[in-house]
Structure formats: structure tokens, C-alpha cells
Amino acid sequence: MEKVKRLKREIRAEGTVIKLYKDTVEVNGSIAEWDYIHHDGAAAVVAVTEDGKLVMVRQYRNALDRFTLELPAGKLDDPGEPALECAKRELEEEAGYYTDDFEYLLTVNTTVAFCNEKIDIFLARNLQKTEQHLDEEESIDVEFWSIEDLKQMIYEGKMTDSKTVAGILTYASKYRSMS
């Protein structure tokens, strides 16, 4: 394994969700500058209804300039917030469902080359309908999809959000036939 040593980290910009840094590192005696984006973390939920449908949210994503179909998810309120508490909050805020029946599925790091974002993904069952509690700058539609249709969208390249793909395929692999 090659030796890498961080020599310096300088903040370049701070946004509402991320902090951008320039890292100066030594790699085998050579000096390099790398971008690093800090994210406090997030949680996502594979929410399954009584009839086996997955609760999905459709929302506009500025970075892609389009609407995407995703698992309900959101960032931690602070770096110390337990991911499960975030998952419970986001399920109700974005999708309008509540439950105490959560199970950890997996953790994904979304873009390991330059960002430390970590998303813990949970399975939620025995859902109780409540109401969405959207922020005023959010517009989210709730939809219900079969696992088969979602898998088909993934395989056709129509669904590319990493947390959503990972959560759906993990749930399908663990609890449903992959046929």
C-alpha cells in the first residue's frame, strides 16, 4: 500500500449542506492537492406498505436539473444525531408515514473519491399514515411502487440515485426473490 500523509486542510467554501476543503497531501514523496467535501451524514428509508409496495418520493434535484424518484431520506440535523432518529423524522416529513418498526439494512458512502457523505439505510414496516411535514422550499410527491418495477428501472438505467439503488437491491436480495 502506498503511503499517504495529509499535510494541510484549508476550508474553501461552506454551504448549507457541505463544506469544501483543499487538502495538501504527500503521496510517496510527491505533493498533491485534492478536493475534499465534508457532509455530516444522512439516513434513508426503504418503507414497505402492507401490500408490499415501496413508498417512494419524487422531487426536483437541482444538481441534475430534473425530478428523481428516491427513497425518503435526509441529512442529519447535526453530526451527533443518531441515523435512526433521522430516518424516522424524514419518513414522516417527506412521505407522511410513521412507524417504530425499523431495521438497519446497510450503509453507503456515496462518492468516496472526494466526499465523506455516509448514508445509513433502514427498512421500515408496519407503517401508519400521518401527514407530510415539508419545509417550505420542498415539493415532494409520494408514490407507491412494486419492487419489480423499481428493479426494472434500475436495470434500464432510469434510476441512478445511489442510496435508492442500494436500498432497493439490498431489500430485494434480503427479503424478496431476485428473479
Phi, psi and omega per residue, in radians:
M1 nan 2.338 3.138
E2 -1.276 2.566 -3.117
K3 -1.510 2.305 3.126
V4 -2.275 2.345 3.136
K5 -2.366 2.161 3.066
R6 -1.345 2.213 3.134
L7 -1.691 -0.574 -3.063
K8 -2.771 2.570 3.027
R9 -2.303 2.144 -3.134
E10 -2.139 2.283 3.100
I11 -1.309 2.382 -3.138
R12 -1.916 -0.616 -3.123
A13 -2.795 2.636 3.115
E14 -2.295 2.138 3.121
G15 -1.899 -2.916 -3.127
T16 -1.363 -0.384 -3.092
V17 -2.083 -0.500 -3.037
I18 -2.300 2.876 2.955
K19 -2.191 2.316 3.139
L20 -1.807 2.239 -3.135
Y21 -2.136 2.741 2.911
K22 -1.942 2.083 3.088
D23 -1.750 2.384 2.980
T24 -1.830 2.130 -3.063
V25 -2.234 2.693 3.041
E26 -1.898 2.179 3.135
V27 -2.157 1.916 -3.133
N28 0.887 0.715 3.092
G29 1.553 -0.207 3.094
S30 -1.701 2.558 3.138
I31 -1.704 2.345 3.126
A32 -2.359 2.716 3.026
E33 -1.993 2.240 -3.113
W34 -2.167 2.482 2.989
D35 -1.356 2.517 3.070
Y36 -2.437 2.249 3.096
I37 -1.964 2.162 3.095
H38 -1.669 2.341 3.055
H39 -2.305 2.391 -3.065
D40 -1.237 -0.269 3.139
G41 1.983 2.928 -3.071
A42 -2.702 3.054 3.063
A43 -2.453 2.630 3.113
A44 -2.374 2.829 -3.033
V45 -2.356 2.204 2.902
V46 -1.582 1.730 -3.074
A47 -1.735 2.128 -3.043
V48 -1.968 2.190 3.125
T49 -1.360 2.975 3.129
E50 -0.976 -0.606 -3.116
D51 -1.590 0.218 3.036
G52 1.498 0.087 3.092
K53 -1.403 2.652 3.057
L54 -1.691 2.366 3.099
V55 -1.433 2.073 -3.103
M56 -2.108 2.725 3.088
V57 -2.115 2.432 3.092
R58 -1.947 2.149 -3.115
Q59 -2.573 2.762 3.128
Y60 -1.348 2.341 3.075
R61 -2.058 1.955 -3.059
N62 -1.027 -0.704 -3.102
A63 -1.064 -0.539 3.130
L64 -1.749 -0.176 -3.101
D65 0.955 0.794 3.104
R66 -2.859 2.939 3.047
F67 -1.457 2.517 3.105
T68 -2.232 2.679 3.054
L69 -1.785 2.118 -2.990
E70 -2.446 2.922 2.916
L71 -1.237 2.582 2.986
P72 -1.028 2.343 -3.063
A73 -2.855 2.879 3.056
G74 -3.035 2.943 -3.097
K75 -1.424 2.702 3.055
L76 -1.089 2.496 3.091
D77 -1.156 -0.561 3.014
D78 -2.667 2.808 -3.037
P79 -1.034 -0.383 -3.122
G80 -1.602 -0.069 -3.122
E81 -1.169 2.318 3.065
P82 -1.102 2.380 -3.100
A83 -1.032 -0.617 3.133
L84 -1.098 -0.698 3.101
E85 -1.109 -0.708 3.080
C86 -1.082 -0.777 -3.134
A87 -1.054 -0.784 3.120
K88 -1.055 -0.800 -3.121
R89 -1.098 -0.819 -3.080
E90 -1.192 -0.615 3.087
L91 -1.036 -0.764 -3.134
E92 -1.321 -0.763 -3.125
E93 -1.072 -0.867 -3.023
E94 -1.472 -0.671 -3.003
A95 -1.909 -0.324 -3.132
G96 1.375 0.633 3.095
Y97 -2.313 2.616 3.115
Y98 -2.296 2.556 2.983
T99 -2.850 2.790 2.965
D100 -1.869 0.019 -3.072
D101 -1.629 1.428 -3.137
F102 -2.011 2.576 3.055
E103 -2.408 2.322 3.084
Y104 -1.168 2.328 3.082
L105 -1.846 -0.963 -3.095
L106 -2.957 2.988 3.045
T107 -2.138 2.401 3.051
V108 -2.167 2.485 2.918
N109 -1.785 2.073 -2.900
T110 -1.297 -0.655 -3.070
T111 -2.535 1.358 -2.954
V112 -1.172 -0.282 -3.116
A113 -1.211 -0.488 -3.067
F114 -2.599 0.044 -3.071
C115 -2.444 2.498 -3.133
N116 -1.699 0.249 -3.116
E117 -0.968 2.263 3.109
K118 -2.166 2.270 3.114
I119 -2.129 2.092 3.026
D120 -1.536 2.284 -3.080
I121 -1.998 2.285 -3.079
F122 -2.087 2.659 2.980
L123 -1.667 2.350 3.100
A124 -2.180 2.286 3.120
R125 -2.246 3.064 3.123
N126 0.942 0.907 -3.075
L127 -1.262 2.492 3.034
Q128 -2.049 2.230 -3.127
K129 -1.223 2.264 3.025
T130 -2.191 -2.254 3.087
E131 -2.407 2.622 3.013
Q132 -1.145 2.596 3.054
H133 -2.274 1.239 -3.047
L134 -1.357 2.579 2.952
D135 -1.185 2.710 -3.060
E136 -1.128 -0.358 3.105
E137 -1.628 0.128 3.124
E138 -1.801 2.509 2.998
S139 -2.385 1.847 -3.031
I140 -2.247 2.218 3.042
D141 -1.753 2.393 3.118
V142 -1.680 2.321 3.140
E143 -2.325 2.768 -3.121
F144 -2.137 2.197 -3.019
W145 -2.262 2.570 3.012
S146 -1.351 2.617 3.103
I147 -1.060 -0.625 -3.130
E148 -1.123 -0.771 3.124
D149 -1.148 -0.681 3.121
L150 -1.159 -0.747 3.101
K151 -1.063 -0.714 3.122
Q152 -1.069 -0.724 3.092
M153 -1.082 -0.694 3.107
I154 -1.107 -0.852 -3.082
Y155 -1.160 -0.450 3.111
E156 -1.548 0.006 3.140
G157 1.334 0.292 -3.133
K158 -1.554 -0.254 3.099
M159 -2.173 2.034 -3.018
T160 -2.181 -0.026 3.120
D161 -1.148 2.104 -2.967
S162 -1.082 -0.736 -3.132
K163 -1.140 -0.651 -3.123
T164 -1.215 -0.801 3.109
V165 -1.056 -0.843 -3.118
A166 -1.095 -0.762 -3.120
G167 -1.144 -0.792 -3.133
I168 -1.122 -0.835 -3.089
L169 -1.211 -0.574 3.069
T170 -1.174 -0.802 3.089
Y171 -1.032 -0.829 -3.125
A172 -1.061 -0.733 -3.119
S173 -1.189 -0.675 -3.053
K174 -1.437 -0.591 -2.987
Y175 -2.149 -0.182 -3.076
R176 -2.310 2.780 3.072
S177 -1.202 2.388 3.124
M178 -1.556 0.284 -3.091
S179 -1.184 nan nan
